[in-house]
Amino acid sequence: MEAVNASRPDVIGKLPQLQNMVKRDPVGYRTEFLMQLRHFESEYQLFLLQPTKESAHFGALVNFLSHVAKCYPVEMAAFPEQIMGLLRDNYLVLEPELRKTLVQSLMLLRNRGLVDAITLLKLFFELFRCPDKRLRELLYKHIVSDIRQLNATSRNVKVNKALQNFLFEMLKDESEHAAIKSLQVLMELFKRKIWHDQRSVNVIVTACTSKNTKLLVMALSFFLGIDEDILEDE
C-alpha cells in the first residue's frame, strides 16, 4: 500500500481503501496497519503538547484505527484510553470537527464492545460541559441509546447504580449545560421506563431545590407533566 509514503492529503484519501482491505484480510495487511498505528502514535504525542494544532490528518488516522480496532485487539488495547484521555484533558480547546471525530470514534468502539460502558458514559456526561450544542445533542442521543441497550434484556443494576450516582453529582455541576443535559437524560430514561424506579425519582426531586432556575423549572415541570420552552437546551 503506497499511501504510507504519500503526502498527507493522499494518505487521508487512501485510508478508507486501506480500511476495507484490512477488514477483509487483517493478517495480510498487518504491516500497513502497524505503519498507520505508528503514525498515530507520533501525531498523538504532538497533540498532547499542542492540542489546538491542525487536525485533519490526525482525525483521519483516529477514524481509520477505530474502524479496524477489532481486527487487532492486542495492538489496539491502549487506543480507547488514549482517545478518552485526549478528550478529557483538552475538550475545550480541540478543534470542533476533531472533537466530534474523537467522540464518534469512541461511540464506534463502544458499539463494538471495545470500551467499558461506565467509563465512557461518565466521560460523555462530562463532555456536556462543552459549549457545542450539536455535540451535546450527539452525546445525549448516544447516552440514552446505550443505557437502553444495557437494560434491554434485564436491568443492569451495576451500571445503573454507578451512572445514577454520577448523574446526581452532575446535577450540581458548575456548568449549566452539563447539569441541564444530565437532567434531560434522566427524565428521558424515566419516561421510557428504563430507569423507572424510586432512585431516579429521588434524583429528579433534588433538582426541585436547585438554585439554578432552569433546573428547578425542568424538575417541577416534569412532575407536573408540563412541557415548557425553557426546557430547551440553549
PEHUNOR-V459651 format. One record per backbone hydrogen bond with DSSP energy under -1.0 kcal/mol. CO is the residue of the C=O (numbers start at 1). NH is the residue of the N-H. If there is no record, write none. Layout:
CO,NH ; CO,NH
This chain:
2,5 ; 3,6 ; 7,11 ; 8,12 ; 9,13 ; 10,14 ; 11,15 ; 14,18 ; 15,19 ; 16,20 ; 17,21 ; 18,22 ; 19,23 ; 20,24 ; 21,25 ; 25,29 ; 27,30 ; 29,33 ; 30,34 ; 31,35 ; 32,36 ; 33,37 ; 34,38 ; 35,39 ; 36,40 ; 37,41 ; 38,42 ; 39,43 ; 40,44 ; 41,45 ; 42,46 ; 43,47 ; 44,48 ; 46,50 ; 50,53 ; 55,59 ; 56,60 ; 57,61 ; 58,62 ; 59,63 ; 60,64 ; 61,65 ; 62,66 ; 63,67 ; 64,68 ; 65,69 ; 68,71 ; 69,72 ; 72,76 ; 74,77 ; 78,82 ; 79,83 ; 80,84 ; 81,85 ; 82,86 ; 83,87 ; 84,88 ; 85,89 ; 86,90 ; 87,91 ; 90,93 ; 90,94 ; 95,99 ; 96,100 ; 97,101 ; 98,102 ; 99,103 ; 100,104 ; 101,105 ; 102,106 ; 103,107 ; 104,108 ; 105,109 ; 106,110 ; 107,111 ; 108,112 ; 109,114 ; 110,113 ; 116,120 ; 117,121 ; 118,122 ; 119,123 ; 120,124 ; 121,125 ; 122,126 ; 123,127 ; 125,128 ; 126,129 ; 127,130 ; 130,132 ; 132,136 ; 133,137 ; 134,138 ; 135,139 ; 136,140 ; 137,141 ; 138,142 ; 139,143 ; 140,144 ; 141,145 ; 142,146 ; 143,147 ; 144,148 ; 145,149 ; 146,150 ; 147,151 ; 149,152 ; 155,157 ; 156,160 ; 157,161 ; 158,162 ; 159,163 ; 160,164 ; 161,165 ; 162,166 ; 163,167 ; 164,168 ; 165,169 ; 166,170 ; 167,171 ; 169,172 ; 170,173 ; 175,179 ; 176,180 ; 177,181 ; 178,182 ; 179,183 ; 180,184 ; 181,185 ; 182,186 ; 183,187 ; 184,188 ; 185,189 ; 186,190 ; 187,191 ; 188,192 ; 189,194 ; 189,195 ; 190,193 ; 197,201 ; 198,202 ; 199,203 ; 200,204 ; 201,205 ; 202,206 ; 205,208 ; 206,209 ; 207,210 ; 212,216 ; 213,217 ; 214,218 ; 215,219 ; 216,220 ; 217,221 ; 218,222 ; 219,223 ; 220,224 ; 221,225 ; 221,226 ; 228,231 ; 229,232
